[in-house]
Amino acid sequence: YSSTTTISVLARKCKTARSDELHVFVAAMLAAASVMFFRFLILIFIFSKEVFQTIYPFLIIMSLLTASVALFIHSRRIKKDANTPDMPVQEENSNPLEFKVALIFAALFVIFTFVTHYTIEYAGTGGLTLLSFLAGLSDTTPFILNLLQSTDSVTVAIIAAGVMQAIISSILVNLGYAFFFSGKRKELRPWLFGGFGTVIVANFVLLMCFYFFM
């Protein structure tokens, strides 16, 4: 399931969550991002063993760092305000991950499939680098899948860099989604920007290490 969709749905639930529970929602969002790295590792292994051998150490480190931040945030104990009444638990019979949101990203999936294909074919390396960052605006899966099938026309190093850039862009966009869909709650901001900010900075440092060593 798309981590972007999951984060968007969790953020919307933050609008009605108690203040002392908000850090748990942020931890869940980061956990979804952590799993995303392993999902891409599986896809990369299936479609291109060469790219997998180049990128797997970086993606594993990214995943573990993100999971560590999620666990740290989840472990925090927030003192509940005695003046804040407990909100009644509302039963939900609908899909908790909101299938209608997934349909929107499915449409974006198809669009980015075509855009990625023609960018690789006509825009060259520069266009590919730009698209790797823009891919974060949607689900990055179609971009990465098309990229992995372009080893005949694009070098393995460029493909690996494009994958990492798209993932970092996706996490940055997810931060924006989480902030706006949560109603910009003041109590949420330290956890949200602190957690996602740490992950983004760490991943950017890893990307720079990739460029330096590769």
KAFEN-V458412 format. One record per backbone hydrogen bond with DSSP energy under -0.5 kcal/mol. NH is the residue of the N-H (numbers start at 1). CO is the residue of the C=O. Records with the same first field share a line. If there is no record, write none. Layout:
BEGIN
NH->CO + CO
END
This chain:
BEGIN
6->2
7->3
8->4
9->5
10->6
11->7
12->8
13->9
14->10 + 11
15->12
16->13
17->13
21->18
22->18 + 19
24->21
25->21
26->22
27->23
28->24
29->25
30->26
31->27
32->28
33->29
34->30
35->31
36->32
37->33 + 34
38->34
39->35
40->36
41->37
42->38
43->39
44->40
45->41
46->42
47->43
48->44
52->48
53->49
54->50
55->51
56->52
58->55
59->55
60->56
61->57
62->58
63->59
64->60
65->61
66->62
67->63
68->64
69->65
70->66
71->67
72->68
73->69
74->70
75->71
76->72 + 73
78->76
79->77
84->81
85->83
91->89
98->95
101->98
102->98
103->99
104->100
105->101
106->102
107->103
108->104
109->105
110->106
111->107
112->108
113->109
114->110
115->111
116->112
117->113
118->114
119->115
120->116
121->117
122->118
123->119
124->119
127->123
128->124
129->125
130->126
131->127
132->128
133->129 + 130
134->130
135->131
136->133
137->134
138->135
144->140
145->141
146->142
147->143
148->144
149->145
150->147
153->150
154->150
159->155
160->156
161->157
162->158
163->159
164->160
165->161
166->162
167->163
168->164
169->165
170->166
171->167
172->168
173->169
174->170
175->171
176->172
177->173
178->174
179->175
180->176
181->177
182->178
183->180
184->179
188->185
189->185 + 186
190->186
192->188
193->189
194->189 + 190
195->191
196->192
197->193
198->194
199->195
200->196
201->197
202->198
203->199
204->200
205->201
206->202
207->203
208->204
209->205
210->206
211->207
212->208
213->209
214->210
END
